[in-house]
Amino acid sequence: MNFLEIINKCLVELNYKQVNNFAELTKNEHKKIMNILNVLNSEVCQYAKWNFLLRKATLTLPAGMNEIDNTINGRISQLLIDSHEFHCYENASDIINRKVKGKNLYSGYDGKIIFAKTFDEDKNVEVIYYTYNSALNAAGEEMSSLTEETDSSAIPMPFVEPILVFGTCMRLKGNPQHIRFNYWVSMYKDALANMVSRCSIDSGFESVVRLRRS
């Protein structure tokens, strides 16, 4: 389901007239729907450790160096060197000041990944992470947001439609007294809970509905 199809689903749910292309999306309500869809899509994708957003990258740590540019566009889940796991250390200054020298620790500082140890030869750094990208273009390339008619959400079917459509409607109206508000909340909540049960790698994760006004 592409961006335009999702927008039209929202318009139908809100009893508005559907459009044939982006050129017809000129009204203020159209712009609000598009904005809410993007915000909601990004929030849901960053909401949990979804396995459909799990990625792997390999970086190179030069010999004798203890830092590399952090080119990972996402949240690091696991970092390994020579199959040994390095653990995230919150206090980057301890690593910088060599207070934890030699330990299998890493941290982030000024756009870099810094390590508590160095090596005598170049090392491959294997990084498993959850990407920040929440959309795909028609060619399947990852992007940070939905911008074109043919773009699609990273949220898999069949969850993408109820989560984005009902979630957008309830945020656009933002009024519990609206005749369909409770229905939208219920459908959004059920869809998110179902996606958690099927797509989250953490069996203990529970969904929580967050309502925000547009």
C-alpha positions, 0 to 999 in steps of 0.5 A: 500500500503506497502513500497515496493509497493510505491518504485516500483510505484516511479521506474515506474514513473521514468522509472526505472526497478521495483524490487521484494524485498528489496535485489534488492534495491542496486543502489544509486538511490534506496537508494535516493528514500527510503530516500526521501520517509521517509523524505516526509512521516514524513514531511507530517504527521507533516504538519497539525493537521490530525485527523488520527494521533490523539491519547489519553493517560492517565498519573498520577500526584502524590499527592503533585507533580507538574511534571511528565515525558513527555512520550507523543510521539507527539504534545499535543493538549489538556490536562485535569485534572478532566475535566478542561482544562490546557493551555500550558504556554510558560515560564516554568521558571514562573511555576518553580519559582511559579510565576503562582502558582495555575493556570490551566497551564502546560509547558515542561521542561527537558523531563517533563510536569510541572504544576502550581498547585498541588493536595492533591490526585493522579490525572489522566491527560488526554492528547489528542495529535498528534502522531509523528509516521508516519508509521505502521508495518505489525502487525499494530504497530506504528513506526517513519519510514518505514524500512521493505518491508511490512511497510506502511505509516500512510497517508490514502488511496487514498492519500498516493500513489500520495503524496508519489510517485509524491512528491518523484519523484519531489524531486529526480529530483529537476529540473523544466526543467525536462519533467515531473516535472510540472506534478509531482508538480501538482499531488502532490499539488492536492493530498495534497489539497484533503487530507487537505479538507477531513482529516484535522479537521481545516476547515480554514487550507490551503495547501502549496506546499514546494519543496526541493532538495534531 
